[in-house]
Amino acid sequence: MAERIVIDPITRIEGHLRIEAEVDASNTITKSYSSGTMVRGIEVILRGRDPRDAWAYAQRACGVCTTVHSFASIRSVEDALKIQIPRAANLIRNLMIAQQYVHDHVMHFYHLHALDWVDVVAALKADPAETSRIQQSISAWPNSSPGYFADVQRKVKGIVDSGQLSIFANAYWGHPAYKLPAEINLLAVAHYLEALDAQRTFTKIHTIFGGKNPHPNFVVGGVPMPIDLNSDTALNAERLSIIKDSIDRMLTFVDQVYLPDLLAIAPYYLEYAGVGEGLGNFLTWGELPDTDNSDVSKYVVPRAVITGRDLGSIQEPDPRDFARMQEYVAHSWYEYQKGDGQGLHPWEGETSFKYTGPKPPYEYLEVEQKYSWLKAPRWAEQPMEVGPLARVLAMYASGHQQTKELTDMVLKTLGAPLSAVFSTLGRTAARAIETKVFADHMQKTFNELVEAIKAGDTRTFNNERWEPATWPAHAEGFGFMEAPRGALGHWIVIDNGKITNYQMVVPTTWNGSPRDHLDQAGAYEASLVGTKLAKPEWPLEVLRTIHSFDPCMACAIHMVDAEGNDLGETGIGLSVCVS
């Protein structure tokens, strides 16, 4: 009989995720189950509200993904009400979106994922002079002297000797699956600490355009930041200079730290180029549009569906397709009026709770029944993977030149075939590849914004359809964003000026979904099958693959209180607390 291991909670993610896996006599995973164990309720709270305010509620689904939910929300309203934003506003939005990618991916690589591959304690055995030599051989990053790495080593030693590992606590140090030389461990730990400090610079674009970070300000119809070079409170020359400096620093960090570190670490874990694929199906809603959001052909990231690894046959998914875009709840703690075996398009979506699972503490999930607060979104009844790998594959297959060049360079450096991208390592590499693409695009977009300002194109808000008197009695809209974690969609229904239905299908709902009405596993569940564990009691290999998706559970689930009360009537405070 197979042994079942439980990891609850998965740490170094946003929110609460439980993974259970069945392991055979050879310590190989034969089945796995993903359960979102927390609940929210933004969709319930939004009913009856002014759609122009929806973004302020929707962004509080998560404390990490605030910007992405805001953009998806305002785009859903603009789509429903046929609002076209000005060109300068679109450039500013694209700058904020690209910055979100760079900030999020750097943070993920170093602070959420690196410690799956880097043994912090083993860095104490490193020769700082050799670490210096390695650093100088892979990039021109200035923090590269033997003395610098010796100082980092002393800091880490002080933490370890204290017996309180602080930010490095609760890890499997000494696990036999760690393979890096001590010197590369020290290199990565140094950059882990530097990346913490770098975040202050990375967030300045959001702070300027949105007034604060996290939870920047947004507005339906454009952006809340006016452009006036002679004003102290608008986008002026001083603020443009700060933005340029922030972009330059991001580019330098990506070029001289992030990408070189990926290529320094990956060769020691090439077996993960054959582990962790899962589905072979991928979906993107597209991102970084031209001013005309409806012209998908002008998006930098295509809107695409790829099935069965077939990069030669890309479909363009229609989010309005009721037959293909559906969510199922056969194994989710919800119930549909027409029965749990039926799928619903988000415009018809229901958020009705019925928790019938075990009460904590419990030993195992009831996986033959309902076992997760995540629904199971499907495209044409097929589970999909979303995220960096999906985007890179879509850009690669559609002929995006820089993506093809970077992908081919990484594969050549690692001596790996194109098929290696369908893996845990491929997912991790794709995140770095697109970070470089989006960082460069951010610089291009900034230059376009400067040229637009010089030409007098400074309008940042369209108020033509701002008043409800100009709206149709009934409207339906789709808002998208390729969040760092993957395809994010907000579907809104507006009747007589108020929201009557609102559904969010988020990246981690796609990737972390439970089984569906056809008993098909979601991306997390499928990706773990076949993984061999060196020490089942220390399931580091599971963390490596799950973290490669970068889970964000707060976005993925819904909300009901312990008594089943309608939280749509109780205010927003209950939704904020989950962030």
PyMOL commands that set and color helices and strands:
alter all, ss='L'
color gray80, all
select helices_A, chain A and resi 42-46+51-61+66-81+87-116+121-125+128-138+146-161+166-168+182-202+204-210+237-274+296-298+346-348+388-397+401-414+418-421+424-454+468-470+507-511+523-528+540-549+553-556+567-569+573-576
alter helices_A, ss='H'
color red, helices_A
select strands_A, chain A and resi 3-7+17-23+29-36+282-284+304-306+325-328+376-379+474-483+486-495+498-505
alter strands_A, ss='S'
color yellow, strands_A
deselect
rebuild
show_as cartoon
